[in-house]
Amino acid sequence: MTKEVLLSFEKEQKNRAGISISNMGYCPLQNIYLQGEKKQIEGEALARMAIGTFLHKEFQDRLIKLYPKRFEIEQEVIVFGDLRGHYDMYDKGANILFDWKFFNDRAFRFIAEPHYHYKVQLQLYGLGFFEKNNFKPLLKLVYVNTTSFQEKEFVIPYPTEEEIEKYKKIYEIVKAKDIKQAKEISPQAEWECSYCQFKNKCDIAIEKTKKNKENIILDEIKIRRLAELLKQKKEIEEEEEEIKAELKGIVKSDVETDELKIKYIAPSVRKELDKKAVENFIIQHGETLDKFYIQKEIQASLRITLKEV
């Protein structure tokens, strides 16, 4: 049954052709291509979107039941003449326009600031709300953890005149399907190409993929070489210790060759200060330091240095 529900949801999403306010924070080139093809969402991405959508609706429905006169939900707004969208919720009592985003626990933990595309989306909802009602609401973007229902809330500034002109210009490029100008401002974020359904037809995505593959090949070569060097280093260190052990049984005096100096350090017994006893002496007073010297056995060793050529 769950599969049927997911397939039904997928069908609904594929039937949503064209672009809306919710698309405007994303790659302009992608938005041009979407005017001719339906958006493809599948696999885990589709499942995550379905869970978020179902929770979203349930969340809104319950708020309306609790406060039937306080909230407005899914109201349509229009900007730039014909770009449409539906904001999530408006709190009439507090004059706050909300946009809710639902994330799983793992993704939620990494959210430190608002995503750019969500910011643009909410700003355009705010602009459309103002043009419809003639007053500006406070804009709040709220991320909800689908595991714990924790929230991260961000106040999004109302768009400046410069931002409004920027978004309008981008929409005009997308609407006119001006691929040449769109390429100059695409993508909006570096990660978009990797997840785009048009990455096999888009010149920018193809070039990025090519460079990524070249970088991966270079990285693999470096990683393999590093692994070889570390292996060699380990083998050399092991061999070095074996040779030193053998030389300790042979060398009994200083040796010098063209490449190395070997200083023989004979076994001996030397005096060392018993630091703990000294500490006690300082506390108790009245004793001499000689009393606290102890004998320590020194094993034979070699000090080997490489000569400079």
C-alpha positions as CSV (number, residue, x, y, z in Angstrom):
1,M,0.0,0.0,0.0
2,T,2.8,2.4,0.8
3,K,4.2,1.9,-2.7
4,E,0.8,2.9,-4.2
5,V,0.7,6.0,-2.1
6,L,4.2,7.0,-3.2
7,L,3.4,6.3,-6.9
8,S,0.3,8.5,-6.6
9,F,2.3,11.3,-5.1
10,E,5.0,10.9,-7.8
11,K,2.3,11.2,-10.5
12,E,1.0,14.4,-8.9
13,Q,4.5,16.0,-8.9
14,K,5.1,15.0,-12.5
15,N,1.9,16.7,-13.6
16,R,3.1,20.0,-12.2
17,A,4.5,21.6,-15.3
18,G,6.1,25.0,-15.6
19,I,7.7,27.2,-12.9
20,S,6.4,29.0,-9.9
21,I,7.7,31.2,-7.1
22,S,9.1,28.1,-5.4
23,N,11.5,27.5,-8.3
24,M,13.0,31.0,-8.4
25,G,15.9,30.5,-6.0
26,Y,17.2,27.7,-8.2
27,C,19.3,27.5,-11.4
28,P,17.8,29.8,-14.1
29,L,18.8,27.3,-16.8
30,Q,17.0,24.5,-15.0
31,N,13.9,26.7,-14.8
32,I,14.1,27.3,-18.6
33,Y,14.3,23.6,-19.3
34,L,11.4,22.9,-16.9
35,Q,9.1,24.9,-19.1
36,G,9.4,22.2,-21.7
37,E,9.7,19.1,-19.5
38,K,8.2,17.9,-16.2
39,K,10.3,17.8,-13.1
40,Q,11.7,14.3,-12.4
41,I,11.8,13.3,-8.8
42,E,12.5,9.6,-7.8
43,G,14.1,7.3,-5.3
44,E,15.0,8.6,-1.9
45,A,14.4,12.2,-3.0
46,L,10.8,11.4,-3.9
47,A,10.3,9.6,-0.5
48,R,11.7,12.5,1.4
49,M,9.6,15.0,-0.5
50,A,6.5,12.9,0.1
51,I,7.1,12.6,3.9
52,G,7.7,16.4,4.1
53,T,4.5,17.1,2.1
54,F,2.3,14.8,4.2
55,L,3.7,16.2,7.5
56,H,3.3,19.7,6.1
57,K,-0.4,19.2,5.4
58,E,-1.1,17.5,8.7
59,F,0.8,20.3,10.6
60,Q,-1.3,23.0,8.9
61,D,-4.6,21.1,9.3
62,R,-4.1,20.8,13.0
63,L,-3.1,24.4,13.5
64,I,-6.3,25.4,11.7
65,K,-8.4,23.2,13.9
66,L,-6.7,24.7,17.0
67,Y,-6.9,28.3,15.8
68,P,-9.6,28.5,13.1
69,K,-9.6,32.3,12.9
70,R,-6.0,33.0,13.4
71,F,-4.3,31.5,10.4
72,E,-4.6,31.6,6.6
73,I,-3.0,28.8,4.6
74,E,-2.0,28.1,1.0
75,Q,-3.1,31.5,-0.3
76,E,-2.0,32.4,-3.8
77,V,0.2,35.5,-4.5
78,I,1.4,36.9,-7.8
79,V,4.6,38.8,-8.5
80,F,6.1,40.3,-11.7
81,G,2.8,40.1,-13.5
82,D,2.2,36.4,-13.8
83,L,4.7,34.4,-11.5
84,R,2.4,32.6,-9.1
85,G,2.9,30.8,-5.8
86,H,1.2,29.7,-2.6
87,Y,2.6,30.7,0.7
88,D,2.4,28.2,3.6
89,M,0.7,30.1,6.3
90,Y,0.0,33.7,7.5
91,D,-0.5,34.4,11.2
92,K,-3.1,37.3,11.2
93,G,-2.6,38.0,14.9
94,A,1.2,38.4,14.8
95,N,1.4,39.6,11.1
96,I,3.9,36.8,10.3
97,L,4.2,35.0,7.0
98,F,5.6,31.5,7.6
99,D,7.3,29.0,5.3
100,W,7.9,25.5,6.7
101,K,10.6,23.1,5.7
102,F,10.8,19.6,7.0
103,F,14.2,17.8,7.2
104,N,15.3,14.4,8.6
105,D,17.4,14.4,11.7
106,R,20.7,14.0,9.9
107,A,20.1,17.0,7.6
108,F,18.5,19.1,10.3
109,R,21.7,19.0,12.4
110,F,23.8,20.7,9.7
111,I,21.4,23.6,9.2
112,A,23.2,26.7,10.5
113,E,21.7,29.4,8.3
114,P,18.8,29.7,5.8
115,H,19.3,28.1,2.4
116,Y,19.5,30.7,-0.4
117,H,16.7,29.2,-2.5
118,Y,14.3,29.1,0.5
119,K,15.2,32.7,1.3
120,V,14.4,33.8,-2.2
121,Q,11.1,31.8,-2.2
122,L,9.9,33.4,1.1
123,Q,11.0,36.9,0.0
124,L,8.9,36.6,-3.2
125,Y,5.9,35.3,-1.1
126,G,6.4,38.4,1.1
127,L,6.5,40.7,-2.0
128,G,3.4,39.1,-3.4
129,F,1.6,39.4,-0.1
130,F,2.5,43.1,0.1
131,E,1.2,43.7,-3.5
132,K,-2.0,41.9,-2.6
133,N,-2.7,43.4,0.9
134,N,-0.7,46.6,0.8
135,F,1.3,46.0,4.0
136,K,4.4,44.0,4.7
137,P,4.5,40.9,7.0
138,L,7.4,39.6,9.0
139,L,9.0,36.7,7.1
140,K,9.9,33.6,9.1
141,L,11.5,30.5,7.7
142,V,11.1,27.5,10.0
143,Y,13.0,24.2,9.7
144,V,11.3,21.2,11.4
145,N,13.1,18.0,12.4
146,T,10.9,15.1,11.3
147,T,12.3,12.9,14.0
148,S,12.1,15.1,17.0
149,F,9.9,18.0,15.9
150,Q,12.6,20.4,17.0
151,E,12.6,23.8,15.2
152,K,15.2,26.2,13.8
153,E,13.6,29.5,13.0
154,F,15.1,32.3,10.9
155,V,13.7,35.8,10.3
156,I,14.2,36.6,6.6
157,P,14.5,40.3,5.7
158,Y,12.0,41.7,3.3
159,P,13.6,42.0,-0.2
160,T,15.4,45.2,-0.9
161,E,14.7,47.2,-4.1
162,E,18.0,45.8,-5.6
163,E,16.9,42.2,-4.7
164,I,13.5,42.7,-6.3
165,E,15.1,44.0,-9.5
166,K,17.5,41.1,-9.5
167,Y,14.7,38.5,-9.1
168,K,12.6,40.2,-11.7
169,K,15.5,40.2,-14.2
170,I,16.1,36.5,-13.6
171,Y,12.4,35.7,-14.1
172,E,12.4,37.7,-17.3
173,I,15.4,35.7,-18.6
174,V,13.7,32.4,-17.6
175,K,10.3,33.4,-19.1
176,A,11.9,34.5,-22.4
177,K,13.9,31.2,-22.4
178,D,17.1,33.2,-23.0
179,I,19.6,30.4,-22.6
180,K,22.6,32.7,-23.4
181,Q,21.9,35.1,-20.6
182,A,20.8,32.3,-18.2
183,K,24.2,30.6,-18.7
184,E,25.9,33.8,-17.3
185,I,24.0,33.5,-14.0
186,S,23.7,29.7,-13.7
187,P,23.8,27.8,-11.4
188,Q,22.7,29.7,-8.3
189,A,24.6,27.2,-6.1
190,E,27.5,24.9,-6.9
191,W,25.7,21.7,-5.8
192,E,22.8,22.1,-8.2
193,C,24.4,20.5,-11.2
194,S,25.0,17.2,-9.4
195,Y,21.3,16.7,-8.7
196,C,19.8,18.3,-11.9
197,Q,17.8,16.1,-14.2
198,F,19.2,18.1,-17.2
199,K,22.8,17.6,-16.4
200,N,23.3,15.4,-19.5
201,K,22.1,18.1,-21.8
202,C,23.3,21.3,-20.1
203,D,26.7,22.6,-21.3
204,I,27.6,24.0,-17.8
205,A,26.7,20.7,-16.1
206,I,28.6,18.6,-18.7
207,E,31.7,20.8,-18.3
208,K,31.5,20.6,-14.5
209,T,31.1,16.8,-14.7
210,K,34.1,16.6,-16.9
211,K,36.3,18.6,-14.5
212,N,35.0,16.6,-11.6
213,K,36.0,13.4,-13.3
214,E,39.5,14.8,-14.1
215,N,39.9,15.9,-10.5
216,I,38.7,12.5,-9.2
217,I,41.3,10.8,-11.5
218,L,44.0,13.1,-10.2
219,D,42.9,12.5,-6.7
220,E,43.0,8.7,-7.2
221,I,46.5,8.9,-8.6
222,K,47.7,11.0,-5.6
223,I,45.9,8.7,-3.1
224,R,47.5,5.6,-4.7
225,R,50.9,7.2,-4.6
226,L,50.5,8.2,-1.0
227,A,49.4,4.7,-0.1
228,E,52.6,3.4,-1.8
229,L,54.8,5.9,0.0
230,L,53.3,5.0,3.4
231,K,53.8,1.3,2.7
232,Q,57.4,1.9,1.7
233,K,57.9,4.1,4.8
234,K,56.6,1.3,7.1
235,E,58.8,-1.3,5.3
236,I,61.9,1.0,5.6
237,E,61.3,1.7,9.3
238,E,60.9,-2.0,10.0
239,E,64.1,-2.7,8.1
240,E,65.9,0.1,9.8
241,E,65.0,-1.3,13.2
242,E,66.2,-4.8,12.2
243,I,69.6,-3.4,11.0
244,K,70.0,-1.3,14.2
245,A,69.4,-4.4,16.3
246,E,72.0,-6.4,14.3
247,L,74.5,-3.6,14.6
248,K,74.1,-3.3,18.3
249,G,75.5,-6.9,18.6
250,I,78.4,-6.1,16.3
251,V,79.5,-2.5,16.8
252,K,81.4,-1.8,20.0
253,S,83.1,1.5,19.1
254,D,82.5,4.6,16.9
255,V,82.3,3.9,13.2
256,E,82.4,6.4,10.3
257,T,81.8,5.6,6.6
258,D,81.3,7.9,3.6
259,E,77.6,8.0,4.3
260,L,77.1,7.5,8.0
261,K,78.5,8.3,11.5
262,I,77.8,5.7,14.1
263,K,78.5,6.7,17.7
264,Y,78.7,3.8,20.1
265,I,77.1,4.4,23.4
266,A,78.3,1.7,25.8
267,P,76.1,0.2,28.5
268,S,76.6,2.0,31.8
269,V,75.0,3.0,35.1
270,R,74.5,6.6,35.8
271,K,73.0,8.7,38.5
272,E,69.6,10.4,38.0
273,L,67.7,12.6,40.3
274,D,64.6,11.0,41.9
275,K,62.2,13.9,41.3
276,K,59.5,12.5,43.4
277,A,61.8,12.2,46.4
278,V,63.0,15.7,45.8
279,E,59.5,17.0,46.0
280,N,59.0,15.2,49.3
281,F,62.3,16.6,50.5
282,I,61.2,20.2,49.7
283,I,58.1,19.6,51.7
284,Q,59.9,18.0,54.7
285,H,63.1,20.1,54.6
286,G,66.3,19.3,56.4
287,E,67.8,16.7,54.0
288,T,70.7,16.7,51.5
289,L,70.1,16.1,47.7
290,D,72.8,13.3,47.6
291,K,70.5,11.1,49.5
292,F,68.0,11.0,46.6
293,Y,70.2,9.9,43.7
294,I,69.3,6.5,42.3
295,Q,71.1,4.3,39.9
296,K,69.6,3.7,36.5
297,E,70.9,1.0,34.1
298,I,71.6,2.4,30.5
299,Q,71.3,-0.1,27.7
300,A,73.7,-0.1,24.7
301,S,72.5,2.1,21.8
302,L,73.7,3.6,18.6
303,R,73.4,7.2,17.5
304,I,73.3,7.2,13.7
305,T,73.4,10.4,11.6
306,L,73.4,10.9,7.8
307,K,76.3,12.9,6.5
308,E,75.6,15.9,4.4
309,V,76.9,15.5,0.9
